[in-house]
Amino acid sequence: MNPNDDKTPNAPPTDASGKPVNVVERDLQDRDNTEGVDKVITPSSTRVKEQEAEELQRKVDEIERKVADGN
């Protein structure tokens, strides 16, 4: 711990222009904006990924058969 931490008063957070910012309110608003990102970043189960890979492989196999048949 920095010994100067005890001597520094807690100042309210400010934005780039120096205006005070209600951090809790801002975070609650931002939560709605990040829902899509959270779904992309949050990993799904291994089984779901395996099922998706199997489905993609079936589609690839079907396309390869069509190409081989000349359709």
N, C-alpha and C positions, 0 to 999 in steps of 0.2 A: 504494500500500500504506500502511496506517495504521501509524505508528511504534509504537503501543501493542501491535500484534499480536505483536511479538517478545517482549514482556514478559509477556503473558498465558499462563499454563500451559494445556495442553490438558486440559479436564475431560471426564469421560465424559458422554455424553448422558443426560438424566434425563427421566422423564415428568412429568405435572402434579403428582403427589404428591411428587416429588423422588427417587423410586426409580430406580436405574440401569436403562437400557434397552439390550439387545443389538440394535443397529440392524440388523446383518446378518441375524440370525435373523428379526427382524420383517419385513424387506423380503422375505425368501424366503417367509414365510407369506403376506404380502400379494399376492405375485405370483399365487398360485392364485386369490385373490379377485377379481382384476382381469381375468381372461381374457375374460369376456364383454364388459366395457367396451372392452378392447383391440380386439375384433373389430368393435365398432360404430364406434369412432373411426378405425380404420385404413382408409384409402380403398381401394376395390377398383379394378380397372382400368376405364378408360373404356369398353372394349368390353363388359364385364359390365353396366355401367350402361345402355349403349345397348340391349343385348339385353333387359334388364328393362323399359325404357321401351317397346320395340316390343311386348313381350308384354302390357303393360298397355294399350297402344293397341288391340291386337287385341281384348282383352276389352271395352274401352269401345265399340268399333265393333259388336261382337256385341250388347251390351246396347242400343245405340241402334237397331239393326235390329229387335230384338224389340219395343222400345217403338213404333217406327214401324209395325210389323205388327199391333200391338194384342195381343200375347201377353203 
